[in-house]
Amino acid sequence: MSAQSEGGAQARTLITAIRERRAVLAEDGFASDRDNTDPAANLALLARIGAARLVVPAEYGGLWDGTERGGWGSVIRAVREVSAGDGPTGQNWLSTVLVARELFGPDGSLPKPTRAELARRILDDGLRLVSSVAETGVAGRTTARHVEGGVVLRGTKSFNTNSGGPGMALVRCVGEGEQTEHHQVLVDLEHPQVRLHGDWDNMGQRGTRSQTVTYQDVFVPDGWHQPVGGQFSPVFLGAAMLLHSALMQGIGEGALDALIQHTRTMKRGSLPQFASPAEDPLILRRIGALSSRLAASRALLHSAADQLESPQAGEDMDAAVIDCFRAKVAAVDASLEAAAGIHEITGARSTSNTHRYDRYWRNARTFASHDPIDAKNVYIGGYELGNRLPQLSTIIRF
């Protein structure tokens, strides 16, 4: 067996291992949502089974070939399986995925010893990574001032998913003074000059701990920061859309899992003439419709991921990215419908907080608000009429 075939087989084994632990992930997700805490047990479980090998290059002990387009099919499927167990855990793990792909990708300039140490900590210690980018609602920009032996980081970031436990943030900033180039700086969240505000208290995705973080003149040595371009590539943009899609798709599939499991415990149908849900055509019809819609969005998600990873001759990159947008629209719609349908199908008793089934809708609705689906449909419609994407700077800004 070739090294590539062996790596693919190991990736499939990891995805199966995650799928087999959906129920365990859901149980810890239930407790995390109830207590408004970090899903540390779930993330430790993923670390133990080696899920992070999917985002670490093979030269450092992982399964990724290190290319920009390689490995996305496996990663997208893994995020979907994690999120089907628990949405916040999926978003936290997705954060590690995105940051790792930036750090280890072909455009990164971190020295090899830094990469090797990061890979060791990710694989052996379960290091969690945070994308510290957003500055909405804060005063001023985050800056890096060059000093002897490194840089000094100063500023506040308003949205920091996965910051609820020990980890490292990849902070996007600009050079201070005349050096206005974009930078990425790696900062340990346990550094004494890093302030975690603990202000994340949203209705859904509670376990993401997407709190505000302030960097109070943190010294970061050379080797742990790098210059970076002002925009992502079309491939990375498409992959980010698919990761968001996989998260939403997973939440919807988790909602359907919960719906089916609960329905099997019901003692009667929704109509009095039917003795059980299995005999009630209304229940069967609703579950069948949700299952079909989720299957359709899942198929589009996987197809777009495989297309992104394995381009065809003469590929239209805009068309590939548009399929990633379509996948997100489909996943959001299907997930929201599945999450909202639980109580309609199972009845009033399922609204008890002993089940917390509402968390599926709260999680789906919260993440779906991250960036408007209307905007994605505008890009799709524009492509249909003009066969081109707008400038990437109008889609994602920094």
C-alpha positions, 0 to 999 in steps of 0.5 A, spaced: 500 500 500 502 506 498 503 512 503 498 516 500 493 510 500 495 508 507 494 515 510 487 515 507 485 509 510 488 511 517 483 518 516 477 514 514 479 510 521 479 516 525 472 519 522 469 512 524 472 512 531 469 519 531 462 517 529 462 511 534 463 516 539 457 521 537 453 519 544 459 520 548 460 527 545 452 529 546 452 527 553 458 532 555 455 537 550 449 536 554 452 538 561 457 543 558 450 547 555 447 546 562 452 549 566 455 554 561 462 551 561 468 549 556 467 542 553 473 540 556 472 532 556 470 532 549 476 535 546 480 531 551 477 525 548 478 527 541 485 528 542 486 521 545 483 518 539 488 522 535 483 526 531 488 532 530 493 527 526 488 530 520 491 537 520 498 535 522 503 534 516 505 527 515 513 530 516 511 531 523 507 525 525 500 527 522 496 525 516 496 531 511 500 532 505 501 539 507 499 542 500 494 547 500 488 543 497 490 536 500 486 533 506 480 537 506 475 531 504 477 528 511 477 534 515 470 536 513 467 529 514 471 529 521 468 536 523 461 534 521 461 527 525 464 531 531 458 537 530 453 531 530 455 529 537 456 536 540 455 543 536 460 547 540 465 542 541 465 542 533 466 549 533 472 549 538 475 543 534 474 547 527 478 553 530 484 548 531 483 545 524 483 552 521 489 555 525 493 549 524 492 549 516 494 556 516 500 555 521 503 548 517 500 550 510 505 552 504 504 559 505 507 559 512 514 562 514 515 559 521 521 556 522 521 548 522 523 547 529 517 552 531 513 547 527 515 541 530 514 543 537 507 545 535 506 539 532 508 535 538 504 539 542 498 538 538 499 531 537 501 529 544 499 534 549 492 536 545 494 543 544 488 547 542 488 553 537 484 559 537 483 564 531 484 571 534 482 575 529 475 579 530 476 586 532 468 588 532 466 593 538 473 594 540 477 600 540 483 601 536 487 595 532 491 590 535 499 591 534 505 588 534 511 592 535 518 590 533 523 589 539 530 586 540 529 578 539 521 579 538 515 583 538 510 586 543 503 585 542 498 589 544 490 590 543 484 586 544 480 581 540 472 581 541 471 573 539 476 568 541 472 561 540 476 555 543 479 559 549 476 556 554 481 551 556 489 551 555 491 553 548 495 558 544 492 564 540 494 565 533 493 573 533 492 577 527 495 584 527 499 590 524 505 592 525 506 598 529 509 605 527 511 605 520 511 598 519 504 596 517 504 589 515 500 584 517 502 579 522 500 573 525 503 572 533 502 565 537 501 567 544 500 562 550 493 563 553 496 562 560 501 568 559 500 572 565 499 578 560 493 575 557 486 577 560 481 573 558 474 577 559 469 571 561 464 575 557 461 569 552 454 568 554 450 567 548 444 563 547 447 557 543 454 555 542 455 556 549 461 551 550 465 555 545 467 560 550 468 565 544 470 571 549 474 577 549 481 577 550 486 582 551 493 582 550 497 587 555 504 588 552 505 581 551 513 579 548 513 574 543 520 571 541 522 571 534 520 564 531 513 565 534 510 570 529 510 571 522 508 576 516 502 574 512 498 577 506 492 581 507 487 576 504 486 569 504 486 565 497 480 562 494 481 555 496 482 557 503 475 561 503 472 555 500 475 551 505 472 555 511 465 555 508 465 548 508 468 547 515 462 552 517 457 548 513 460 541 516 458 544 523 451 546 521 450 540 517 453 536 524 448 540 528 442 538 524 444 531 524 445 531 531 438 534 532 435 528 527 439 523 532 436 526 538 429 526 535 429 519 532 432 516 539 426 520 543 421 518 538 422 511 539 421 512 547 414 515 545 408 510 547 403 513 542 403 517 536 401 524 534 394 522 532 389 518 537 388 512 532 395 510 532 398 506 538 405 508 536 409 513 532 412 507 528 404 507 526 403 514 525 404 517 518 404 524 520 411 522 524 413 518 519 412 523 514 416 528 518 422 524 520 423 522 512 422 529 510 428 531 515 432 525 513 432 526 506 433 534 506 439 532 511 442 527 506 441 532 500 445 537 504 450 532 506 451 530 499 453 537 496 457 538 502 462 532 501 462 533 493 464 540 494 469 538 499 472 533 494 472 537 488 476 542 492 481 537 494 482 534 487 481 539 482 479 537 475 483 539 468 480 546 466 477 547 473 473 554 474 476 556 481 470 561 482 465 555 480 468 551 486 468 556 491 460 557 489 459 550 490 462 551 497 457 557 498 451 553 496 453 547 501 453 552 506 446 555 504 443 548 504 446 546 510 444 552 514 437 551 511 437 543 513 440 544 520 435 549 522 429 545 520 431 539 523 433 543 530 426 546 530 422 540 528 424 536 534 418 539 539 413 539 533 414 532 532 415 529 539 410 533 543 410 538 549 413 533 554 420 533 550 420 540 552 423 538 559 430 541 561 431 534 562 432 533 555 435 540 553 433 538 546 432 546 545 440 546 545 440 544 537 436 550 535 439 555 539 446 552 537 444 552 530 441 559 530 447 562 533 452 559 529 447 561 523 447 568 525 455 568 524 455 571 517 448 572 513 446 566 508 442 572 504 449 574 503 451 567 500 445 567 496 447 574 493 454 571 491 451 565 488 446 569 484 451 574 482 455 568 479 449 565 476 448 572 472 455 574 471 459 567 472 464 570 477 465 571 484 466 578 487 473 581 489 475 576 495 476 583 499 469 584 499 467 577 502 472 577 508 475 583 510 481 584 516 
